[in-house]
């Protein structure tokens, strides 16, 4: 839930909508996590050089997600459906 950022949305039960809100931290260069939900495998993986980061998110079928990118210099929050999403950007805080 923390570093990879996979969590449920309390307003939508049964993993119908999930929240992806990774928290990159100093000392870590990459994280890869999966969760086997009732709708399929949820994935969150990121890799950083301390300045830039690439986040890859997998959302299973029949599922919606909120992807929180507020850790980026160009912060954003995206509402998405099932699929694979890749985001690359500069970290708001370098480490």
matplotlib code that plots the C-alpha trace (Angstrom):
import matplotlib.pyplot as plt

x = [0.0, 2.7, 5.7, 4.0, 0.7, -1.9, -5.1, -8.8, -11.3, -13.6, -16.4, -16.4, -16.4, -15.0, -12.1, -14.4, -12.3, -8.7, -6.3, -2.7, -0.6, 3.0, 5.4, 8.9, 11.5, 15.2, 17.3, 15.0, 15.6, 12.8, 9.6, 7.4, 4.2, 1.1, -2.2, -4.5, -8.0, -11.3, -11.1, -7.5, -4.0, -3.4, 0.2, 2.3, 6.0, 8.4, 12.0, 13.9, 17.4, 16.6, 15.6, 13.3, 10.8, 8.9, 5.7, 3.9, 0.4, -1.8, -5.5, -7.6, -10.8, -14.0, -12.1, -11.5, -8.6, -7.4, -3.7, -2.2, 0.9, 1.3, 4.9, 5.8, 7.0, 4.1, 1.6, -1.7, -4.4, -5.8, -9.1, -8.6, -10.2, -8.6, -5.3, -1.6, -0.5, 3.1, 4.0, 7.5, 8.4, 10.6, 10.2, 8.9, 11.6, 14.9, 16.8]
y = [0.0, 2.4, 2.4, 0.8, 2.6, 0.0, 0.6, 0.2, 3.1, 3.0, 4.4, 1.4, -2.1, -5.2, -3.5, -1.8, 1.3, 1.3, 4.0, 3.9, 6.5, 5.4, 7.1, 7.1, 7.3, 8.0, 4.9, 3.0, 2.9, 0.6, -1.1, -3.8, -5.0, -6.9, -7.7, -10.5, -8.8, -10.4, -8.8, -9.7, -8.7, -5.1, -3.9, -1.0, -0.7, 2.3, 2.9, 6.1, 7.6, 10.0, 12.8, 11.2, 8.3, 5.9, 4.4, 1.5, 0.6, -2.4, -2.2, -5.3, -5.6, -4.2, -2.0, 1.8, 3.5, 6.8, 7.2, 9.9, 11.4, 14.2, 13.1, 14.5, 18.0, 18.3, 16.8, 15.3, 12.8, 10.6, 8.6, 5.6, 2.3, -1.1, -1.3, -0.6, 3.0, 4.3, 7.7, 9.3, 12.6, 14.5, 13.9, 16.9, 16.1, 14.7, 12.2]
z = [0.0, 0.8, -1.5, -4.5, -3.7, -4.4, -2.3, -2.5, -2.9, 0.2, -1.9, -4.3, -2.7, -4.3, -6.2, -8.7, -8.3, -6.9, -6.0, -7.2, -5.2, -5.0, -2.6, -3.9, -1.2, -0.8, -0.9, -3.3, -7.0, -8.0, -6.7, -8.2, -6.6, -7.6, -5.9, -7.1, -6.9, -7.7, -11.2, -12.0, -11.2, -10.2, -10.8, -9.8, -10.6, -10.7, -11.4, -10.6, -10.8, -8.0, -10.4, -13.0, -12.5, -14.7, -13.3, -14.9, -13.7, -14.7, -14.1, -14.6, -16.6, -15.2, -12.9, -12.7, -11.0, -9.7, -10.4, -8.2, -9.7, -7.1, -6.4, -9.9, -10.5, -13.0, -10.5, -11.8, -10.9, -13.6, -13.7, -15.9, -16.9, -17.4, -19.2, -18.9, -18.2, -18.3, -16.9, -17.0, -15.3, -13.0, -9.3, -7.3, -4.7, -5.8, -3.7]

ax = plt.figure().add_subplot(projection="3d")
ax.plot(x, y, z, "-o")
ax.set_aspect("equal")
plt.show()
